[in-house]
Amino acid sequence: MFFNVVDKITISQSSKKHFPKYKSYSRPFSVIFAEYHLVFIMQFCDLNRQYEAYRDEIDEAVHSVISSSSFINGKEIELLETELAQYCGAKHAIACSSGTDALLLAMMAYGLQPGDEVICPAFSFFASASMISFLNGIPVFVDVSPTNFTIDADKIEEKITLRTKGIIAVSLFGQCPDFEAINELAEKYGLWVIEDGAQSFGATYFGQKSCALTEVSTTSFFPAKPLGCYGDGGAVFTSNDELAHLIKQLRSHGQVQRYHHQRIGLNARMDTLQAAILRVKLKHFDEELFTRQTAAEAYTELLGDWVMTPVVNEGCMSSWAQYTIIVKNREKLRADLASKNIPTAVHYPIPLPAQEAFSHLAHPDEVFKVADLLSDTVLSLPMHGLISLNEVETVAKAIIESMQD
């Protein structure tokens, strides 16, 4: 038997600044009644709770696509692309099959050739660096900032060579790197920049939305992302008409029209069902961002004296794909939290230069001090667009109790 329990969230001044239309916020969460006791099962990212909140809208959207039988290139694709572009402030959004394929399409559009070097962060998910290698390019790793964990803009220039063609700057855990400095460097050396915004859709950098901060940007709609579908999905963003036209061709076998192929491309289309689901979720997205922001502020206030909490750079707003702390004895804390049924995750346990797939690129004298430290100490806490303050307080209390042992 399920009951709804409503948690009323008090809004901070910071949240009011970023989300002025939300003056208060209430969300139901599920508890299980067993033997006359309320037992709450916490989720790291509660997609079921989200589905229950939007069930009628999502079911109607899915039913509409099935009824139309327009599973590929249905009308929902173009509608979603228009809405995504408007949201980010880019001229074009090109929906595709995943965030990884979005990166691949972006680099193919830029004409990356075998042996070309692309600078990327040493601490991130595998996709950004792996797609460089997939195209037979060479990922050149740069250490990351010790405060917000994104690529350290001050360390990029020393890695630029005559073979460098571009920079992939990952907006990690929901926060953008220093794009002003990165874009200035790129202009100085004639390089392209791709923002890998797989985790940062909805974030801002000095008032501009993530995915509109570089000539070409990408994002992911993996289910657990801030804006996620019910499978794999992604998008490429650009305001360059020629690049948009090229990326659309590359997305669908290099076609200019059906069965007329100008170039070799991919089958990287998004399914219409995923587009329909994303359109529903996009309507509620700012409300969920507000909840993430409020939860993150609560975590920071409660845990600031006990662990190293995330630092959001001045002028930035994170979309809080993850709330990731730094702790010395991570495995003990994970075990203590797990004993209280509190889920956690480690993003990421191995720096990219240490991955076996990149072992051929290793240089004995090259070190990535921050990336190595983060891999040993980061821990991500429950965070999603419908999380309650009660849950945040429960997690924080358990962490403090573990630290006091």
N, C-alpha and C positions, 0 to 999 in steps of 0.2 A: 504494500500500500504506500502511495506517495502523497506527501503533503507539500504545500508551498510555504516557504518561510521568506518573508520580505525583509531585506536588509537596507536600511536607509543610509545613504552615503552623504557625508558632509563635504561640501565643496571647498577646496582651498583657493586662495587668491591666485595661485599659479594656474589652476585648472580653469578658473573664471577667465583668465587672460586668454588662454588658448581656445576655450570652448564657451564663449559668453552666453550662448542661448540655453545652456543647460544649467538651470538654477538649483535643481535637486535631481536625484536619480535613485530609482528603486528597481531592483531586479529580483525575480524569484529564483531560488535555487532548491534543488531536490534533496530531500532527506528520506531515509528508509526507516520505517517504523517496525521495530522488532522487539517482541517481548516487553511492550510498554515503554521502550526506550527509543529516543531519537538517535539514529546513528548516521552521521553524514560521511559519505564517501567522496573524498577530495580527488579531483582530477588535475593533472598538470596543465592540460589544455582541454577544457570541457566542451567538446563539439556537440555532444548530445544535448546539453543544456541550451546551446545556441539553436540547434534544430528545433527543440521544443518551443523556444521563444518565437521562431518565425515559421513554424510548421505549416500553417495554412498558406502563407505566401509561397513558400518553397514548393509545397505539393502542387499548388496551382500552376506554378511556372514549369515544373517538370511535366505535369500532365499536358500542358499546352504544347510542349515540344513533341512529346510522344504522339499526341493526337495529330500533329501536323506532319509527322514522319520526316521532318527536316533536320536530320541528325548531324549533317555536315554542311557548313556554310549557311545555316539557317539565319533568319532575320535577327535573332538575338545576338549574333556575333557582331554585326555592324552597330547595333544599338549599344552593346557593351563598349565597343571601341570608342564610340562617340562620348559616352559617359565617363570613361576612364580618362580620355584626353582632356575633357573639360575639368575633371576633378584635379588633375595634376598641373594643368596649364600648358600642356604640350599640344602641338598642332595635330599630331597623329599618334594613335595607339594601335598597335598591330597585335591582336591576340594570337597566342600560339600554344603549343602543346605542353610546355613546361618552362620553368625559369632557366633550366640548363640549355634547352633549345633556344631560348631567347638570347642567351649569351653567344651561342654558336651562330645564330642568324646575324647578330650585330657584328661579330668579327668577320664573318663571310662578306657582309656588306662593305666593310672597310678594306677587304681584299688582303687579309692576312696571308702571308706566304710562308712556306717552309723555311725555317732558320730565322724568321723575324722574332725579335724579342718583345715581350709585353710585361710590364711591371705590374705586380700584384702583391697583396698583403701575405705575410707569412702565417698569419693566424686568421683562419676563416673556414667556411665549408669548402669542400673539395672542388665544387663545380667550376668556380671561376678559373682556377689554375688548370684544371684538367681539360677544359675546352680549348685553352691555348695549345696544350700538347696534342689534343685530338686533331687540330689543324696543322700539326707538325711545327708549330711555333715553339718558342722557348720561354717558359715562365721565369721571370727574374723576381725573386722574393725580396721584400722590404719589411723590416720589422714594424711593429705597430705601436701606437700610443699607449702608455701605461695608464692613462686616465679613461679614455673612451674606447680603447681596443681597436680602433680603426687604423688604417695605414698612416704611418708617421710621415707627414708631408715634408718634414725637414730632412728626411733620409732618402728621398726619392732621387734627387739630382745626382748623387754620387753613383747611382746605378744606371744612369742613362749612357748609352753607347751609340755608335753609328748605326747599329742594327735595331735600336729601339724604335718601335712603331707606335706604341700606345701604352695607356695605363688603364687598368681595371681597378677602380676604387670601390671597395665594398662598404656599403652602409650597414655596419654590423649591429646586430641585436636591436635594430630600430633607429640607430643614430647615424647621421651623415658625417663623413670625415671633413677635413678642411678643404672644401672645393675651391674656395677663392685662391688659395696657394697652389693647389693641384692644377687648376685651369691656367693659371699664370705660367707655371712651369711648362705645361703642354704647349701653350702658345709660343713660348721662348724657343722650344726645340722642334716645333712643327709636328707634335704628336696628337693623336686622338685620345679622348678620354671616354670610357664607358662607366657609368655608375651601375654597379650591381646592387640594385635596390630590392633584392629578393626578400629582405627582412624589414624594409623601411617604408613601404607604401603608406602614405599618410603623414610621414615625418616632414618637418620643415627645416630649412637652413636659411636664416635671415629672411624669413617671410616667404621664401620660395618652396614649393613642394618637392619632395624627393621624386625622382623620375622625370624632372624637368630641369636638372642642374647641369647637364652635359648635353652635347649634341645628340648622342644616343644613350639611352638608359634602358635598363631591363628590370623586370620584377618577376616574382613567383607567386602563384596562387595555390601552392601546396596546402592541403587542408589546415595545417596548424599555423599558417602565416597570419598576420593581422587581418588580411582579406584573403580568405581561402575558399576554394571550391571543394567538390566532393570527388577528387581525383587529382591528377596532375594538370597544371595549367600555368601559363605565363603570359607576358606581354613585353613588347619592345616599344619604346617611346622615342619620338623625334619630331622636331619642327622643320626638318630638312625634307622638302618634297621629293627630291631625287632618291635619297636614302630610303624614304618610306616606300616609294614605288618598288625599289630593288628588294627590300626586305619582304614585301608582300609576294613578290615573285619567288624568292628563295623559299618562302614558307610553304609553297605549293608546287614543288617539282620544277621550279623555274619557269612556270607558265605565264604567258602574257594573256592568253585566253585558252579555253579548254583544248587540249591536245596540240597546242602551239608552244614549244619550249625554246626559250632564248638561251637558257643556261642550265647548268646542273644545280638542282636545289634539293630540298628535303620534303618529307611529308611531316610537317610540323604544325598542322592546323589544330585549333582548339575545337573540341566537340561542342555542339550547340547546347546540349544539356548543361555543360559546365558554365557556359555564358549566361544561361537563364538563371542558374543558382547564384552566380556572382552578382547579377543585376539586383536580385533581392537583397543580398547581403550589403551591397554598396549603399542602399538606402539607409541602412542602420549603422554604417561604418563610423561616422563621426561620433555617434553616441557611444560606440564601443571604444573608440580611441580615448574618449573622455574617461571612461571607466578604467582603462589601462593607466592613464595618467594619474588618476586619483589613487589607484592601488599602488603605483610606483612611489608616489610621494609618501604614502603611509608606510610602505616597507622601509624607505629611507629614514623616516622619522623614528621608527621603532628600532631599527637595526644599526643606525649610524655609529653608536658607541661600541658595537660588538664585532662588526665585520667591515671590510672595505666595500662600500656600496657604489653603484654606478655614478659616474660624473657626466652630466649633460653639459656640453660646451655652451658658452654664451652665444645667444642668437639662435640656438637650435631647440627643436622639440622632438623628442624621440617618439616613435610609434610603439615602443616597448614590446617588440616581438618576443624578447626575453627580458627578465629581470635577473641579472647575473652578478653575483657577489664574488669576492675573493676571500678565501679562508685558508689557513695554514694546514689544518688537519681535515682535509675534505672527506676522506673515506669514513672517518669516525662520525662526522656530522651527517653524512648521507645515511649511514647505518642507523643513527639515532632517530633521524626523521622517518626513515622507512619503518622503524619499529612503531611509530605512531601513525602509520598509513599516510604519510605526507610524501608525495612523489617529487623527485628532483631529476635533473639531467645535467650532463657535462657537455658543454659546447666550447671547446673541442679538446679531446684528450691527447691528440698528437698534432704538433705544428706541421703545416704543409711541407716544409723542406725535409722533414723527417719521415714523410710517408714513403713507403717502399716504391710506389709508382714514380717518384721523383728522385730516386737514389742516384740515378746517373747524372743529376745536376749538382750533387753535393760537392762543396768545397771545404776541405779540412779546416781552413782558417776562418771560415764564415760562421758567425754566431748570430742568433736571434734571441737576445736575452729576454725581452719582454714576452715574445711568443712562447718561449720555453716556460717562463714563469706562469703565464696564464694557463697553459695546458695542464700544469700541475695543481692549480689553485682555484680555477673558476667553478662556480656551481650555480645553475639556473633554478630559480624557484617557480612555483606555480604562478602562471600569468595568462590571462585571456580576457576577452572583451566583456565577459559577464561575471567576472570574479567579484566576490563581496568583501567588504572590509572585515567581516567576521573571519573569513578564510585567511586573509592577510594577517590578522592578529593571531590566529591559531598557529600559522607558520612561524611568525616572528617569536612567539612565546616558546615554541619548541626549540628554535635555534638558540635563544638565550639560555634556556635550561641546559642544552647540550654544552654550551660554552662555559657554564658555571660548574660543570662536573670536574 
